[in-house]
């Protein structure tokens, strides 16, 4: 298994980047939180605790209470790579989350982003 630098990076370090990207496009921090909670199964309080604890990205995903089965419906390109073609499981989960935040920043409505 390849150990990418992002795996050991604190999720709390990446989180503000997600929020800033969304807010620059007129979206809300609450929408970012909703996406993260939808994908991982964390409650808002659990998410805040993970951020407070500076949990690394790999552990954050490994400890997710229940990864949403609908996340496999996420398709598209992030950083020039099709997310559905990424074989390494942890990197695929990270890119799923990146793709959802991209969709939010591009103005998609939450129903479509959350695959409802």
HELIX and SHEET records of a PDB file:
HELIX    1   1 UNK A    5  UNK A    8  1                                   4    
HELIX    2   2 UNK A   11  UNK A   24  1                                  14    
HELIX    3   3 UNK A   29  UNK A   40  1                                  12    
HELIX    4   4 UNK A   44  UNK A   52  1                                   9    
HELIX    5   5 UNK A   57  UNK A   62  1                                   6    
HELIX    6   6 UNK A   69  UNK A   73  5                                   5    
HELIX    7   7 UNK A   83  UNK A   85  5                                   3    
HELIX    8   8 UNK A   89  UNK A  105  1                                  17    
HELIX    9   9 UNK A  110  UNK A  113  1                                   4    
SHEET    1   A 2 UNK A  77  UNK A  78  0                                        
SHEET    2   A 2 UNK A  81  UNK A  82 -1                                        
END                                                                             
